[in-house]
Amino acid sequence: MIRSFAALAVLMAGCSIIGGPGSPPANATLQRWADFMADKPADTIVFARDLTQGGGWSGPNADNAKIAFLAGAIQATVELPDQEPPSGDVVWSDGTSQQMALTSAKVAFGAMVAELMAAGGSCNGCRALRVTGAELTMRDATTSHGAASVPVWQFAFAPGDQPIDPISYVALRDGIGPQDWRSWGDHAPFTDAAYATPVD
């Protein structure tokens, strides 16, 4: 099933793209969104929150691990798979699903590290976290069409670097997230949670 972005109706939690002090006119916002999506694949899934999830550390390496993670100081100690796996399903809470092309573990890892580094964290001489493998699995996510279960690459970490909550990155090849509209500033469409009316 292809979910269109036509007639997008968004309700924000904490930040609305339409209305409110300083917001641009509704038509202008919707046009900007249409322009933004114009060159995206028709079945693109838009993520309302971070593509990376997980973290939290305890024990003697906890402080170093937290700083390293937020700075994107993460190194793969093995050669992660660079082959794209077969397509996977995104499954929404109402039971409907959409088949999507997936990206390789190597590409997902590189994207995750790049996004963490772009967030501006500082390592200040910390020791990099060590990734020892990756597994394709599923986790919950918030998308422009509501809650869904999506394919993700979940990364394994070396002893001492292991997070409390497994760290994963969305595995969809045709997926975009908040970093893509960071330049929108205060009028970024999805900064917290977003829900939209899907159109078949």
Number of C-alpha atoms within 10 A of each C-alpha: 10 14 16 16 22 12 11 17 17 18 18 18 12 10 18 20 23 20 12 10 6 8 14 14 13 12 10 12 18 19 12 13 17 14 11 12 14 10 8 13 10 13 17 19 24 21 25 24 19 18 23 21 18 12 16 15 17 14 9 9 13 16 13 18 28 20 20 23 23 20 23 22 22 22 15 20 13 11 11 18 14 12 12 15 14 10 14 20 17 20 18 19 11 9 8 11 18 15 14 22 17 24 23 20 27 18 16 26 24 13 16 21 19 14 17 18 19 13 12 11 15 15 19 10 9 16 14 19 23 21 21 16 18 23 13 18 15 20 16 16 21 21 24 24 23 19 19 22 18 24 25 28 26 25 21 19 21 14 10 15 21 22 20 11 11 14 19 26 23 30 29 25 17 16 20 19 19 18 15 11 16 14 10 10 9 13 18 18 25 26 23 15 21 26 19 16 17 16 13 9
